[in-house]
Amino acid sequence: MTPPPDLAVLVHRDKELMAHAAAARLITAITDAQAASGSASVVLTGGRNGNGLLAALAGSPAREAVDWHHVELWWGDERFLPDGHPDRNHTQAREALLDALPLDARRVHPMPASDGPHGGDPEAAAAAYAAELAAVPGPFDVLLLGVGPDTHVASLFPGHPAVRVTDRTVTAVTEAPKPPPTRISLTLPAIRSAREVWLLAAGEDKAEAAATALGTDDATRAPASGARGARTLWLLDEAAAAGIPQAAASDG
């Protein structure tokens, strides 16, 4: 399969190099956005590759080039657990990077926790996050997504009703096939509103998912295939790229 003009597949030698290359790329994207408009909007992802990117960014001296006070941070999905729970993406991001940055707390937008003001109601929490998104104008500059071995992105799983939601930007996810079963997620329309969508996958267990998602347009069967922005980058290591035709990939 030859990627369309707005999609690029970049393959790195291993997951460590991928994380550092993605961190450098993100610093450049943020500084470019700030040079153009004075601020940047980034959607973070969890998981081993998302957190690996944040850890690489934490160790990069180049992060000082970013005006972190003018970065708007969002999340693509969240486990609906109490605030501070170690399994929440927000908690992990704080530990990996955010607590070390001079961020403006008003520009950091974690998804609601289960012990928040919405009474443990994930539908109400999703609606509140959608309202928060709507109050901040402009598209996301970069939206990061990890790709699961089953091709899920954010908390949009193959065949799950949430992957078919088109009438809102944020949805509650119940009975997810991966624990915890209750989550909050951006929808595919919200993901597709981003200027750039970056999909991260490393390891042999992601090879089939990457090949499947890059070989189909059926987002219901392979949600990662529907995660497209105005520009889309797949950032892979060699193990995750093993099933992709050589013509579809380039070295990172």
C-alpha positions as CSV (number, residue, x, y, z in Angstrom):
1,M,0.0,0.0,0.0
2,T,1.3,3.5,-0.9
3,P,0.4,6.1,1.7
4,P,-1.8,9.0,0.5
5,P,0.0,12.4,0.2
6,D,-1.1,13.5,3.7
7,L,0.2,10.4,5.4
8,A,3.8,9.4,6.1
9,V,5.2,6.3,7.8
10,L,8.6,6.8,9.5
11,V,10.5,3.8,10.8
12,H,13.1,4.0,13.5
13,R,15.7,1.4,14.5
14,D,14.3,0.7,17.9
15,K,11.7,2.1,20.5
16,E,14.3,4.3,22.3
17,L,15.3,6.0,19.1
18,M,11.7,6.4,18.1
19,A,10.9,8.0,21.4
20,H,13.8,10.5,21.2
21,A,13.0,11.3,17.5
22,A,9.3,11.8,18.3
23,A,10.2,14.1,21.2
24,A,12.5,16.2,19.0
25,R,9.8,16.4,16.4
26,L,7.2,17.5,19.0
27,I,9.5,20.3,20.3
28,T,9.8,21.5,16.7
29,A,6.1,21.3,16.1
30,I,5.3,23.2,19.2
31,T,7.8,26.0,18.6
32,D,6.6,26.3,15.0
33,A,3.0,26.7,16.2
34,Q,4.0,29.2,18.8
35,A,6.0,31.2,16.2
36,A,2.9,31.3,14.0
37,S,0.2,32.0,16.6
38,G,1.8,32.6,20.0
39,S,0.6,29.3,21.5
40,A,0.3,25.6,20.7
41,S,-2.3,22.9,21.4
42,V,-1.2,19.3,22.0
43,V,-3.2,16.2,22.8
44,L,-1.3,13.7,24.9
45,T,-1.6,9.9,24.9
46,G,-0.7,7.3,27.6
47,G,0.7,3.9,27.3
48,R,4.3,2.8,27.0
49,N,5.0,4.7,23.8
50,G,3.3,7.9,24.8
51,N,5.0,7.9,28.2
52,G,8.3,7.0,26.5
53,L,8.0,10.1,24.4
54,L,7.3,12.2,27.4
55,A,10.3,10.8,29.3
56,A,12.5,11.4,26.3
57,L,11.2,15.0,26.1
58,A,12.0,15.4,29.9
59,G,15.6,14.5,29.3
60,S,16.0,16.7,26.2
61,P,17.8,20.1,26.7
62,A,16.0,21.3,23.6
63,R,12.7,21.4,25.6
64,E,13.9,24.8,26.8
65,A,13.1,26.2,23.4
66,V,9.4,25.8,24.1
67,D,7.4,28.5,25.9
68,W,5.6,26.0,28.1
69,H,3.5,28.7,29.7
70,H,1.7,29.0,26.3
71,V,1.1,25.3,25.6
72,E,-2.5,24.0,25.8
73,L,-2.5,20.4,26.9
74,W,-5.4,18.0,26.4
75,W,-5.8,14.2,26.6
76,G,-7.1,11.8,23.9
77,D,-8.6,9.5,26.5
78,E,-8.6,8.6,30.2
79,R,-9.4,5.8,32.5
80,F,-12.4,6.8,34.6
81,L,-10.6,6.4,37.9
82,P,-10.1,8.6,41.0
83,D,-7.8,11.6,40.6
84,G,-4.2,10.7,41.2
85,H,-4.8,7.0,40.5
86,P,-1.5,5.5,39.1
87,D,-3.3,4.1,36.1
88,R,-4.7,7.4,34.9
89,N,-2.9,8.9,31.9
90,H,-2.8,12.3,33.6
91,T,-1.0,10.9,36.6
92,Q,1.6,9.1,34.5
93,A,2.1,12.2,32.3
94,R,2.7,14.3,35.4
95,E,5.3,11.8,36.7
96,A,7.0,11.5,33.3
97,L,7.2,15.2,32.4
98,L,4.6,17.7,33.4
99,D,5.5,18.3,37.0
100,A,8.9,19.4,35.8
101,L,7.6,22.0,33.3
102,P,6.6,25.7,33.9
103,L,3.0,25.1,32.7
104,D,0.1,27.4,33.2
105,A,-2.4,25.3,35.2
106,R,-5.3,27.0,33.3
107,R,-4.0,25.5,30.1
108,V,-3.7,21.9,31.3
109,H,-7.0,20.0,30.7
110,P,-7.0,16.5,32.3
111,M,-10.1,14.5,31.6
112,P,-12.5,14.3,34.6
113,A,-11.8,11.7,37.3
114,S,-14.4,9.4,38.8
115,D,-14.3,11.2,42.1
116,G,-14.8,14.6,40.5
117,P,-17.9,16.8,40.5
118,H,-19.9,14.6,38.1
119,G,-20.8,12.0,40.7
120,G,-19.0,9.1,39.0
121,D,-21.2,9.6,35.9
122,P,-18.9,9.0,32.8
123,E,-21.6,10.5,30.4
124,A,-21.7,13.7,32.4
125,A,-17.9,13.8,32.6
126,A,-17.6,13.3,28.8
127,A,-20.1,16.1,28.2
128,A,-18.1,18.4,30.6
129,Y,-14.9,17.7,28.7
130,A,-16.6,18.4,25.4
131,A,-17.8,21.8,26.7
132,E,-14.2,22.5,27.9
133,L,-12.9,21.8,24.4
134,A,-15.5,24.0,22.8
135,A,-14.5,26.9,25.0
136,V,-11.0,27.0,23.6
137,P,-11.0,28.0,19.9
138,G,-8.8,26.5,17.2
139,P,-7.8,23.0,16.1
140,F,-5.2,20.9,17.9
141,D,-1.7,21.4,16.5
142,V,-0.5,17.9,17.3
143,L,-2.6,15.0,18.5
144,L,-0.6,12.0,19.8
145,L,-2.1,8.5,19.8
146,G,-0.7,5.1,20.9
147,V,-1.8,2.2,18.8
148,G,-2.9,-1.0,20.7
149,P,-2.2,-4.5,19.5
150,D,-5.9,-4.7,18.5
151,T,-5.6,-1.4,16.5
152,H,-7.4,0.6,19.2
153,V,-6.5,4.3,19.6
154,A,-7.5,6.5,22.5
155,S,-10.3,4.4,24.0
156,L,-11.9,3.5,20.7
157,F,-11.8,-0.3,20.3
158,P,-12.6,-2.4,17.3
159,G,-16.4,-3.0,17.0
160,H,-17.2,-1.0,20.1
161,P,-20.1,1.5,19.8
162,A,-17.8,4.4,20.8
163,V,-15.8,4.1,17.5
164,R,-19.0,4.8,15.6
165,V,-19.9,8.0,17.5
166,T,-20.0,11.0,15.2
167,D,-22.3,13.5,16.9
168,R,-20.0,14.7,19.7
169,T,-16.3,15.3,20.3
170,V,-16.0,13.3,23.6
171,T,-17.8,10.1,24.5
172,A,-18.1,7.9,27.6
173,V,-16.8,4.3,26.9
174,T,-18.4,1.5,29.0
175,E,-17.7,-2.2,28.8
176,A,-14.3,-1.6,27.2
177,P,-12.6,-4.9,26.3
178,K,-9.5,-3.7,28.2
179,P,-9.5,-2.8,31.9
180,P,-10.7,-0.6,33.4
181,P,-14.0,-1.0,31.5
182,T,-15.1,2.6,32.0
183,R,-13.3,5.4,30.2
184,I,-13.6,8.7,28.5
185,S,-12.4,9.3,24.9
186,L,-12.2,11.7,22.1
187,T,-14.2,10.5,19.2
188,L,-12.9,10.0,15.6
189,P,-14.4,13.4,14.5
190,A,-12.5,15.2,17.2
191,I,-9.3,13.3,16.3
192,R,-9.8,14.2,12.6
193,S,-10.0,17.9,13.5
194,A,-6.3,18.0,14.3
195,R,-3.7,19.6,12.1
196,E,-1.4,16.7,12.7
197,V,-2.1,13.2,14.1
198,W,0.9,11.1,15.2
199,L,0.4,7.4,15.8
200,L,3.0,5.7,17.9
201,A,3.7,2.0,17.8
202,A,6.8,0.0,18.9
203,G,7.4,-3.7,19.5
204,E,6.6,-7.0,17.8
205,D,3.2,-7.0,19.4
206,K,2.2,-3.9,17.4
207,A,3.3,-5.2,13.9
208,E,0.0,-6.8,13.0
209,A,-2.0,-3.8,14.2
210,A,0.2,-1.4,12.1
211,A,-0.1,-3.5,9.0
212,T,-3.8,-3.9,9.4
213,A,-4.6,-0.3,10.1
214,L,-2.4,0.9,7.2
215,G,-4.0,-1.6,4.9
216,T,-7.7,-0.7,5.4
217,D,-10.1,2.2,5.6
218,D,-12.5,0.4,7.9
219,A,-12.3,2.4,11.1
220,T,-14.9,0.2,12.8
221,R,-12.7,-2.9,12.3
222,A,-9.4,-1.0,12.8
223,P,-9.9,2.3,14.6
224,A,-6.3,3.4,14.0
225,S,-7.1,3.5,10.3
226,G,-9.6,6.2,11.0
227,A,-7.3,8.4,13.0
228,R,-6.3,11.0,10.4
229,G,-5.5,14.6,10.6
230,A,-4.8,17.2,8.0
231,R,-1.4,15.5,8.1
232,T,-0.8,12.1,9.6
233,L,2.4,10.5,10.8
234,W,2.9,6.9,11.8
235,L,6.0,6.7,14.0
236,L,7.2,3.1,14.3
237,D,10.2,1.1,15.3
238,E,11.5,-1.7,13.0
239,A,9.7,-4.4,15.0
240,A,6.3,-2.7,14.6
241,A,6.9,-2.0,10.9
242,A,7.8,-5.6,10.1
243,G,4.5,-6.3,8.3
244,I,4.4,-3.0,6.3
245,P,5.5,-3.2,2.6
246,Q,8.8,-1.5,2.1
247,A,7.3,1.0,-0.3
248,A,5.0,2.4,2.4
249,A,7.7,3.2,4.9
250,S,10.7,5.5,5.1
251,D,13.5,5.7,7.6
252,G,13.0,8.1,10.5
